[in-house]
Amino acid sequence: MTPTAKQGGRILSATGRYFFALQHKYKEMGYLIVFLDGGLGAATRHGINLATARVLGTAFSYGTLLINITGSFIMGLVAAYFAFKGGASQHWRLFFTTGILGGYTTFSAFSLDAALLYERGQIGMAALYVIASVAISIVGLFAGLALVRNFT
């Protein structure tokens, strides 16, 4: 007889327990991948910001603009590769998109989300998403600034 155990109200065999533990292990591995690779992306972003400030000055956010454009371009390359070539595991997808590019710039994820809405034919939703994301984010920033100014 196969040994069994209960998990979440289900009775699992030894094989079921093994696969449940394996699934849990891979879920935790995803967090580790995002954590470590996010640091690589953030360090790259910091280096580009420092370099553009030295070369072009600080009167305009050249570094952030460059990062947002290059991050969105790279996200397009990676998303298209994963979509059309396939075969990449979830860990590789996390490594490149949520990890490195997420640490480099979240604007790449924003751009991909807007593009996916547009390509699905949801042009109105894409426009609303872009306008709301930008406008409400700026309002949120000013609200945060106002709160700190009023309480300090």
C-alpha positions in Angstrom: 0.0 0.0 0.0 1.3 3.5 -0.9 1.8 5.8 2.1 -0.6 8.8 2.1 -0.7 12.2 3.8 -3.3 15.0 3.9 -2.4 18.4 2.2 -5.0 21.1 1.9 -7.9 18.7 2.5 -6.6 16.3 -0.1 -5.0 12.9 0.6 -1.7 12.7 -1.2 0.3 9.6 -2.0 4.0 9.5 -1.6 4.3 10.5 -5.3 1.8 13.3 -4.8 3.7 14.6 -1.8 6.9 14.6 -3.9 5.4 16.6 -6.7 3.7 19.0 -4.2 7.1 19.6 -2.5 8.8 20.0 -5.9 6.1 22.6 -7.0 6.7 24.5 -3.7 10.5 24.4 -4.2 10.2 25.8 -7.8 7.8 28.6 -6.5 10.4 29.6 -4.0 13.1 29.4 -6.7 11.1 31.9 -8.7 11.3 34.5 -5.9 15.1 33.9 -5.6 15.5 34.4 -9.4 13.6 37.6 -9.3 15.4 38.9 -6.2 18.9 38.2 -7.5 18.3 39.3 -11.1 16.4 42.4 -10.1 19.6 43.5 -8.3 21.5 43.0 -11.6 19.0 45.2 -13.4 19.0 47.8 -10.7 22.8 48.0 -10.7 22.8 48.4 -14.5 20.2 51.2 -14.2 22.3 53.0 -11.6 25.4 52.7 -13.7 23.6 54.2 -16.8 22.2 57.0 -14.7 25.6 57.9 -13.4 27.2 57.7 -16.8 24.6 59.8 -18.5 24.7 62.4 -15.7 28.5 62.7 -16.2 28.4 62.9 -20.0 25.1 64.9 -20.6 24.6 66.7 -17.3 21.6 66.6 -14.9 19.4 69.4 -16.4 17.2 66.7 -18.0 16.6 63.0 -17.1 18.6 61.6 -20.0 19.4 58.4 -18.1 15.9 57.6 -17.2 14.7 58.3 -20.7 17.4 56.1 -22.1 16.6 53.3 -19.6 12.9 53.4 -20.4 13.5 53.3 -24.1 16.1 50.5 -24.1 14.2 48.5 -21.4 11.0 48.6 -23.5 13.0 47.7 -26.7 14.6 44.7 -24.9 11.2 43.7 -23.4 9.9 43.6 -27.0 12.7 41.4 -28.1 12.4 39.0 -25.2 8.6 38.8 -25.3 8.6 38.2 -29.0 11.3 35.5 -28.6 9.3 33.8 -25.9 6.1 34.0 -27.8 7.3 32.9 -31.2 10.2 30.6 -30.4 8.8 29.2 -27.2 10.6 26.5 -25.3 11.8 28.9 -22.5 11.0 27.7 -19.0 9.2 29.9 -16.5 12.5 30.4 -14.7 14.1 31.9 -17.8 11.0 34.1 -18.4 11.3 35.3 -14.8 15.1 35.8 -15.1 14.8 38.1 -18.1 11.4 39.9 -17.7 10.5 40.2 -14.0 14.1 39.9 -12.8 16.6 41.8 -14.9 14.2 44.1 -16.8 12.0 44.6 -13.8 15.1 45.8 -11.8 16.3 47.8 -14.8 13.0 49.5 -15.5 9.4 48.8 -14.7 8.5 50.9 -17.7 9.3 47.9 -19.9 6.4 45.9 -18.2 4.1 49.0 -18.6 5.0 49.2 -22.3 4.4 45.5 -22.8 1.0 45.6 -21.1 -0.1 48.6 -23.2 1.1 46.9 -26.4 -0.7 43.6 -25.5 -3.9 45.5 -25.0 -3.4 47.3 -28.3 -2.6 44.0 -30.2 -5.7 42.4 -28.7 -7.8 45.1 -30.4 -8.5 46.8 -27.0 -7.4 50.2 -28.2 -9.6 52.1 -25.8 -8.4 50.1 -22.9 -4.8 50.6 -24.0 -5.2 54.3 -24.2 -7.0 54.4 -20.8 -4.2 52.3 -19.3 -1.5 54.6 -20.6 -3.3 57.8 -19.6 -4.4 56.5 -16.2 -1.0 55.0 -15.4 0.9 58.1 -16.2 -1.6 60.7 -14.8 -2.5 58.7 -11.6 1.2 57.9 -10.9 2.1 61.6 -11.1 -0.8 62.5 -8.8 0.3 59.8 -6.4 3.8 61.2 -6.4 2.5 64.7 -5.6 0.2 63.3 -2.9 3.2 61.6 -1.3 5.3 64.8 -1.5 2.4 66.8 0.0 1.9 64.3 2.9 5.6 64.5 3.8 5.7 68.2 3.6 2.7 68.6 5.8 3.9 66.2 8.5 7.6 67.2 8.7 
